[in-house]
Amino acid sequence: MTGTKWHWNGSIGKPAIQMSTYGVLIVSHGSRDSEWVRLVDTAVAGVPFPEGTPVSCCFLEQVEGRLIQDGVRELEAQGVTDLLVLPLFVSSGSSHVEEIAQAFGVRFVPDSLEEEEAEAEISAAADSSYARERIPSLALRSRVHMGQPLEEDAILAQIIYAKIEEQQADPTKEALLLVAHGSSDPRLERRYRRMIRKLAARLQAMAGYGEAKTALLLPDSEEVRRKVDRLSSKAPDRMVRVIPVFLSEGVFTHQVIPSRLAESHGQYAYMEGALLPSPMISVWLLEQFTQLLDKLVPG
């Protein structure tokens, strides 16, 4: 094209105007557990980003030298002018997703919300105790484009379905109970419930469970026990397959959920584990990158 210079800068099948250089900033929660961090790093390393795409994996907290500001600094030092921020979190019901957006100075509303509901959520966010800034505003020279967390993405269902198949159980003789973190903020709790209920319905159809229910650890600490007891009481001989919906294993999958289940009188099988490790997380990250770039770079 005469008079216009183009270069690739990591875009997929599309050139980017020379003044824009896109870089990928993947943000996850973080942990002092080096294995937790390794699993996230492995998932990011498995993403086949286009050659030459600047990529940084950083964390909200607990990983010294790899916090969000460190990632921003790393990418901007490579000449990045536009940050594609991919929040590696399970649900938009996590307050951390909003904290990250606020630190970048952008507004976050999940794509899954209907337009009129989104407006109500934006208004409610201003009054929410979880909407307060909990991490400092970031020093930025680049433009920020915020992606979406996993939500009820089909890939999330595929990851869990693969783990169900490994159990070699008969779902037609079981009930399914998905357990997620939840939130004490009513607005964020609604997002969590929307996500996990859609996920449960998808898994029920995929695996053939006769019944599929959901429970959150917050705001009601008794919900997991009640759901297991209720499912068991409907069919005493039926096993309740309890599956945590968490990115990585930790205190919630190892301690909190088992302790809540121990209070139940029902018959259950706890499928301890988390979404990682799974190569499908790498697939999802690439899809998110592609979708976000498609919105920014004209066809």
Secondary structure, DSSP 4 states (H G I P E B T S, - for coil): -TT--EE-TT-SSS-EETT--EEEEEEE---S-HHHHHHHHHHHHT--PPTT--EEEEESSSSTT-BHHHHHHHHHTTT--EEEEEE--S-TTSHHHHHHHHHHT-----TTS-HHHHHHHHHHHHH-GGGS--SPPPP-SSEEEE----TT-HHHHHHHHHHHHHTT--GGGEEEEEEEEE-SSHHHHHHHHHHHHHHHHHHHHHHT-SEEEEEEEES-TTHHHHHHHHHHHH-TT-EEEEEE--SS-SHIIIIIHHHHHTT--S-EEE----S-S-HHHHHHHHHHHHHHHHHHS--
